Amino acid sequence: MKHRRVAFALAGLAVAGLAAACVPVALPPSAPPAPQLPAPPPVVSAPTPAPVTSALNYDKTSIVGLDQPWDIAFQPAGTGSVADLVFTENNTGKISAIVNGSRVDLGSMATLGVANFDNGGEGGLLGLAFHPDYPTTSRLYFCYSTTADNRVAYSTVARDGAGHPTGLSGLQPVVTGMPHSSSFHDGCRVRFQPGANPPALFISMGDTGYGPGPQSDTVLAGKVLRVKDDGTKYPGNASNQLWYTKGHRNPQGLAFRPGTNDPYSAEHGPTINDEVNRLVNGGNAGWDPTNGSDYDQTKPMTDLAKFPGAMQPVWRSGDGGTIAPSGITFLSGTKWKAWDGALVIAVLKNMELRVLLMNPDGTVSGQFQMPGSTGTRLRSVVQGPDADGSLYVATDVGGTGGAIWKITPS
């Protein structure tokens, strides 16, 4: 009996061991898959009905002889004003207007007292914007480089009896201390957000080749700023600083989507992945080109591994290369037919106007090249106040070869 009891006991141990072996072993949770950037939107045919039957009506000869025009603004309509075109020239530091078909020099960095103006590298005289309450607040804002920094200032606009601009006086800096590079990535587009109260001035600022800048909360490099019209911090900035978004490389385009007034930016990638971003208050665009104090161009444009919550671009050029996007604007109005609401990019490297078709949610469904827009480096694109919906495009040509085109839908 003793041997039988031992046998039963051994058998019981074997069954217990088998049961234990069948108990599932808890494995450590697997890491979630790394977030992926959206694929570049497909190249599509221009949608119909198109604003043209064959080619857009291009006027490339009425505003010529310019030295690298950089930005365009239209004097807002109002009491005692007319919608004259005003533009900056990057190299000369001049601000001029087109009045009744003729050029009127309004002033320059020299005449406005900027003794240390610096047009080296990608600096110089850059973005331009009228105050939204113009002409009651008769200010013209612009971004320029000094030997010490990039800064935004305004001057007062003088007008004649018909409301045409005749000159600029005074210089009041509102944002200073934005880093300036003698080589590249100085930005700097300035745009007021429609309908904002108090007025909201957005300013794009490149990283100026300073590695720690884009992710720093205190350095103004690699940022899109949102400030009041006096340059102070805008109420409601999630950063509690001057900046609205950080983590940018070289944003040169700013525009606001009609209907929502959501801000969008366009910026240059290193060798791949130019981007258009829908900006979110306090958002991070994910560019971090530093291993300490250096500047590493091999880093991802939007580093989702390091910043999984980064803003994801609504458009990117993809891993095949870059096209170098600069100024942007939204097409608006029935004259543009099925293109109404699309985003247009002035392109430098690929020398074209790129059109992005927008989904209702603000993402991009497709892209195409605007007919007739190729062959010249393009810096800025603005839709004018004309009833015909015309676009105005600044070419990136220096000397006396620069021009502003007028593109009219038929």
C-alpha positions in Angstrom: 0.0 0.0 0.0 2.9 2.3 0.7 4.2 1.9 -2.8 0.8 2.5 -4.2 0.4 5.7 -2.2 3.8 6.9 -3.5 2.8 6.1 -7.1 -0.5 8.1 -6.7 1.4 11.0 -5.2 3.9 11.1 -8.0 1.1 10.9 -10.6 -0.6 13.8 -8.9 2.6 15.9 -9.0 2.9 15.1 -12.8 -0.7 16.3 -13.4 -0.2 19.4 -11.4 3.1 20.1 -13.3 1.3 19.7 -16.6 -1.5 22.0 -15.5 1.0 24.6 -14.5 2.8 24.3 -17.8 -0.5 25.1 -19.6 -1.0 28.4 -17.7 -0.3 31.3 -20.2 2.8 33.3 -19.4 2.2 37.1 -19.3 4.5 38.8 -21.8 5.6 42.4 -21.5 3.4 44.7 -23.6 4.8 45.3 -27.1 5.8 48.9 -28.0 3.2 50.7 -30.1 4.2 51.1 -33.7 6.0 54.4 -34.4 3.7 57.0 -35.9 4.1 57.5 -39.6 3.9 60.7 -41.6 1.1 60.8 -44.2 2.1 60.0 -47.8 2.6 63.0 -50.1 -0.7 63.9 -51.8 -1.0 62.4 -55.3 -0.4 64.5 -58.4 -3.8 65.0 -60.1 -5.3 66.7 -63.1 -6.6 70.2 -62.5 -10.2 69.8 -61.5 -13.0 71.1 -63.6 -14.7 73.4 -64.1 -11.4 75.2 -64.4 -11.0 79.0 -64.3 -9.4 78.8 -67.7 -10.0 77.1 -71.0 -6.4 76.5 -72.0 -3.9 78.9 -70.3 -4.2 81.6 -67.7 -3.9 85.2 -68.7 -0.3 86.2 -67.7 0.9 89.8 -67.6 4.6 89.5 -67.0 5.7 92.9 -68.3 3.9 95.7 -66.5 5.9 95.6 -63.3 9.6 94.9 -64.2 13.1 96.1 -63.6 13.1 95.0 -59.9 15.9 93.8 -57.8 14.8 90.5 -56.2 11.2 91.5 -55.1 10.4 89.5 -51.9 6.9 90.3 -50.8 3.7 92.0 -51.9 0.9 93.7 -50.0 -2.1 95.7 -51.1 -3.1 98.9 -49.3 -6.4 98.0 -47.7 -9.5 99.8 -48.9 -10.9 102.3 -46.5 -11.6 106.0 -46.1 -9.2 107.9 -48.2 -7.3 104.9 -49.5 -7.2 102.8 -52.6 -5.9 99.3 -53.1 -2.4 100.1 -54.5 0.2 97.4 -54.7 3.2 97.8 -52.4 6.3 95.6 -52.5 9.7 95.1 -51.0 13.1 94.5 -52.7 15.3 92.2 -50.8 18.8 93.5 -51.9 18.2 97.2 -52.1 16.1 97.5 -48.9 13.5 99.6 -50.8 9.8 99.7 -50.3 7.8 100.9 -53.3 4.2 101.2 -54.6 2.6 100.9 -58.0 0.3 104.0 -58.4 -1.6 104.4 -61.7 0.9 102.1 -63.4 4.0 103.9 -62.2 6.5 103.1 -59.5 6.6 105.4 -56.4 9.5 104.9 -54.0 8.1 105.1 -50.5 11.3 104.7 -48.6 14.2 102.4 -47.8 16.1 101.0 -44.9 18.6 103.8 -45.5 16.1 106.7 -45.5 14.3 105.2 -42.5 17.5 105.2 -40.5 18.5 101.5 -40.4 22.3 102.1 -40.3 23.3 98.4 -40.0 20.9 96.9 -42.6 22.4 93.6 -43.8 21.3 91.9 -47.1 23.8 89.1 -46.8 22.9 85.4 -47.2 19.1 85.0 -47.1 18.6 88.2 -45.0 17.7 91.7 -46.3 14.3 93.3 -46.6 11.7 90.5 -46.4 8.0 90.3 -45.5 5.4 93.1 -45.7 1.9 93.7 -44.2 -0.5 96.6 -43.7 -2.2 97.0 -40.3 -5.7 95.5 -40.6 -7.3 98.8 -39.3 -5.6 100.8 -42.0 -5.9 103.7 -42.8 -7.2 104.6 -39.3 -4.0 102.9 -38.1 -1.7 104.0 -40.9 1.1 101.5 -40.4 3.1 99.4 -42.8 4.9 96.5 -41.1 8.0 94.8 -42.6 10.8 92.4 -41.6 14.4 93.2 -42.2 17.9 92.1 -41.2 20.6 94.0 -39.3 24.1 92.9 -38.7 22.9 91.9 -35.2 19.4 90.4 -35.6 16.3 90.0 -37.7 13.5 92.4 -36.6 10.0 93.5 -37.4 9.1 97.2 -37.4 6.4 99.5 -38.8 6.5 103.0 -40.4 3.7 105.5 -40.9 2.3 105.7 -44.4 1.7 109.2 -45.9 -1.1 109.5 -48.6 -2.2 112.0 -51.1 -5.7 113.4 -51.5 -6.8 110.5 -53.6 -5.5 108.0 -51.0 -2.4 106.8 -52.8 0.7 106.1 -50.7 3.4 108.8 -51.1 6.0 107.9 -48.5 7.0 106.4 -45.2 8.1 108.1 -42.0 9.5 107.0 -38.7 10.7 103.5 -37.8 9.2 101.7 -34.7 10.7 98.2 -34.1 8.2 95.9 -32.5 10.0 92.5 -32.4 13.8 92.5 -32.1 16.4 89.8 -31.2 15.3 87.2 -33.8 18.6 85.5 -34.8 20.2 86.5 -38.1 22.5 84.4 -40.1 25.0 85.5 -42.7 24.3 82.4 -44.7 20.7 81.1 -44.5 17.2 80.6 -43.0 16.3 84.1 -42.0 12.5 83.7 -42.7 10.7 86.1 -42.6 7.0 86.5 -43.6 4.6 88.8 -41.8 0.8 88.5 -42.0 -2.1 89.7 -39.9 -4.8 87.1 -39.2 -8.2 88.2 -40.5 -10.8 88.9 -37.9 -8.5 88.6 -34.9 -9.2 90.9 -31.9 -6.9 92.3 -30.9 -5.0 92.3 -34.2 -2.7 89.2 -34.4 0.5 89.6 -36.3 2.1 86.2 -37.3 5.8 86.2 -38.1 7.7 83.3 -39.6 11.4 82.9 -38.5 13.9 80.4 -39.8 16.3 78.5 -37.6 19.3 80.5 -39.0 21.5 77.4 -38.9 21.4 77.3 -35.0 20.9 73.7 -34.0 19.3 74.2 -30.5 17.0 77.1 -31.7 13.9 75.3 -33.1 13.2 73.4 -29.8 14.2 76.2 -27.4 11.3 77.9 -25.7 13.2 81.1 -25.3 15.2 81.5 -28.6 13.1 83.0 -31.4 14.8 80.9 -34.2 12.8 78.2 -35.8 9.4 79.6 -34.8 6.2 81.1 -36.0 5.4 84.0 -33.7 2.0 85.5 -32.8 2.2 89.0 -31.3 0.0 92.1 -30.8 0.5 95.0 -33.2 3.0 96.5 -30.7 5.1 93.3 -30.7 4.1 92.2 -27.2 2.9 88.7 -26.3 -0.5 87.8 -27.8 -3.1 86.8 -25.2 -3.8 83.1 -25.3 -0.4 82.0 -26.7 -0.1 78.4 -25.3 3.7 78.9 -25.0 3.2 81.9 -22.7 5.9 83.4 -25.0 5.9 85.3 -28.3 5.8 82.1 -30.3 2.7 80.3 -31.6 4.5 77.2 -32.8 8.1 75.9 -32.6 10.3 73.3 -34.2 10.4 74.9 -37.7 13.4 74.8 -40.1 12.8 77.6 -42.7 9.2 78.8 -42.9 8.8 81.4 -45.7 5.0 81.1 -46.3 2.1 82.2 -44.1 -1.6 82.3 -45.1 -5.0 82.0 -43.4 -7.7 79.7 -44.8 -10.8 81.6 -45.8 -13.8 80.7 -43.7 -11.9 79.4 -40.7 -8.9 81.7 -40.7 -6.8 78.8 -39.6 -3.0 79.6 -40.0 -0.9 77.6 -42.5 2.8 77.8 -43.1 5.1 76.4 -45.8 8.8 75.7 -45.2 11.9 74.2 -46.8 13.1 70.7 -45.9 16.8 69.8 -45.9 17.2 67.5 -48.9 13.8 65.9 -48.6 10.3 66.7 -47.3 9.4 70.3 -47.7 6.2 70.9 -45.7 3.0 72.7 -45.4 1.6 72.7 -41.9 -1.7 73.7 -40.4 -0.5 75.5 -37.3 -1.9 74.7 -33.9 -1.4 77.0 -30.9 1.6 75.7 -28.9 2.3 73.0 -31.5 5.7 71.6 -32.3 6.7 71.0 -36.0 9.2 68.4 -35.0 12.5 69.8 -36.4 15.4 69.3 -34.0 18.7 69.6 -35.9 21.1 69.3 -33.0 23.2 66.8 -31.2 24.1 69.4 -28.6 25.3 72.7 -30.2 25.9 71.5 -33.7 23.5 71.7 -36.7 22.7 68.3 -38.2 20.9 68.4 -41.5 20.3 64.7 -41.6 17.7 64.8 -38.9 14.0 64.1 -39.9 12.0 67.2 -40.8 9.2 66.1 -38.5 10.7 63.7 -36.0 7.8 61.7 -34.8 10.0 59.2 -33.0 11.3 62.0 -30.7 8.1 64.1 -30.8 5.1 61.7 -31.3 2.7 64.6 -30.7 4.2 66.8 -33.3 2.0 68.6 -35.9 1.9 66.3 -39.0 2.2 68.2 -42.3 -0.9 68.4 -44.5 1.5 68.3 -47.5 5.1 67.2 -47.9 7.3 66.9 -51.0 8.3 63.4 -49.9 11.5 61.4 -49.7 12.4 62.0 -53.3 13.6 65.6 -52.8 12.6 69.2 -52.3 11.0 71.9 -54.4 11.7 74.9 -52.1 8.3 76.4 -51.2 8.2 80.1 -50.4 5.1 82.3 -50.2 1.6 80.9 -50.1 -2.0 82.1 -50.6 -5.4 80.7 -50.8 -7.5 81.1 -53.9 -10.8 82.6 -53.1 -13.9 83.5 -55.1 -16.1 82.2 -57.8 -13.7 83.3 -60.6 -11.5 80.4 -59.6 -14.4 77.9 -60.1 -13.3 74.4 -59.0 -10.0 75.8 -57.8 -11.7 78.0 -55.2 -10.3 77.3 -51.8 -7.0 75.7 -53.1 -3.7 76.7 -51.6 -1.1 78.1 -54.1 2.7 77.9 -53.3 5.3 80.1 -55.0 8.2 77.6 -55.6 11.9 78.5 -55.9 13.8 75.4 -56.8 11.2 73.8 -59.1 10.3 77.2 -60.5 6.5 76.9 -60.6 3.2 77.6 -58.8 2.1 74.5 -57.1 -1.6 74.2 -56.3 -2.9 72.1 -53.4 -6.5 71.0 -53.4 -8.0 71.1 -49.9 -10.4 68.7 -48.2 -13.1 70.2 -45.9 -11.1 69.1 -42.9 -8.1 71.2 -43.9 -6.0 68.4 -45.3 -4.8 68.1 -48.9 -6.3 65.7 -51.4 -4.1 66.3 -54.4 -1.7 68.7 -56.1 -0.9 70.0 -59.6 1.2 72.5 -61.3 -0.5 75.7 -62.4 -0.4 76.0 -66.2 2.1 78.5 -67.6 3.8 79.2 -64.3 7.1 77.4 -64.9 10.6 78.5 -65.8 11.3 81.2 -63.1 12.1 81.1 -59.4 9.1 82.4 -57.6 9.2 84.0 -54.1 5.8 85.4 -53.2 2.2 84.9 -54.3 -0.7 87.0 -53.2 -4.4 87.2 -54.3 -5.2 90.9 -54.9 -8.4 92.7 -54.1 -9.4 92.8 -57.8 -12.9 91.7 -58.6 -11.4 89.3 -61.2 -9.5 87.4 -58.5 -6.1 88.0 -60.0 -2.9 86.6 -58.4 0.2 88.7 -58.1 3.5 86.8 -58.1 7.0 88.1 -57.3 9.9 86.5 -59.2 13.1 85.7 -57.4 15.5 87.5 -59.8 18.1 90.1 -58.9 19.7 93.0 -60.6 17.0 94.5 -62.7 15.6 91.2 -63.9 12.9 90.9 -61.2 9.2 91.3 -61.9 5.7 91.0 -60.5 3.4 89.0 -62.6 -0.4 89.4 -62.7 -2.3 86.1 -63.4 -6.0 86.5 -64.2 -8.5 83.7 -64.5 -10.6 84.0 -67.6 
